Amino acid sequence: MKEDGGKSGEGRRFAVVAARWNETLVKRLVDAALDTLRRQGARDADVELTWVPGSLELPVAASWARRRGSSAWRSTPACRS
């Protein structure tokens, strides 16, 4: 637990799975997620970033990352236009 009461990313592993569909918007979301993880103490080496073609592939890629032990927590928002 961080001093400010927030959770720390130190010593944990994370997976960020993102779809290339609507990449302009999704890239901004990914950048914000990576920035937040860094500010919470996660090291770049502990964050696995995976890009998939579209939103249909997100759950499969997230499941693979989870099985590999790459993520302590995951969130996969899908953006469709």
N, C-alpha and C positions, 0 to 999 in steps of 0.2 A: 504494500500500500504506500502510495506517495504521501509526502507531507501534507499536500493540499487535499488529501482525502480521496484522490483519484486512484485508479488502478495503474500499476506499472507494467510495462511491456518487457522489462529486463528479465533475461533468462527464459523467455518463452519464445515459441516459434509460431509464425503466422503464415497463412496462405491468402493471397489476394487473387481471385479469379475474375477476369473481366472479358466481356464480349467485344469483338471488333465492330459489331453492328453499331452504328451511330458513334463511331470512335471519337469524334470531336467532343461530344459530351462525356462519354465514358472515360476518356483520358483525363479530363479534369477531375472526375470522381476518384479515379485511381491515384492521381497525384495528391489529392487531399487525404486519402486514406493512408498513403505512404508517409506523408508529412505528419499526420497525427500519430502513427505508430512510432516514428522517430522521436517526436516530442515526448512520447510516453516512455522512452527508454529502449525501444526495440532496436537492435542492431540490423544493418542492411543484410548481413549474412544470415539472419534469422527470419527473413521475410522472403517467401517464394512468390513470384509474380508469374501468373500463367494467363496468356491471352488465348481465347477460343473464337471460332468464327461467328457464333451467334448465341442468343440466349438459351436455345435448346441444349447446348453443350455445357452450360454453366453447372448444372447439378452433377453431371458425370465428372467433370474436371475437379470440382470441389470434393467429391467423394474420393477420387484418386489421391488428392492432396491429403485428405484426412487419413486414408489408409497408410500413406507413407509417413505419417506422424508429423506432417509439415505445419499443422495448425493447431493452436490451442483454442482458437475461437475463429469462427468464420461468419461472414455475411455475404450474401450474393444478391444484391439488388439487380433486377433486370430492368433495362430501360427500352421501351419500344416506342416507335413513332408511328 
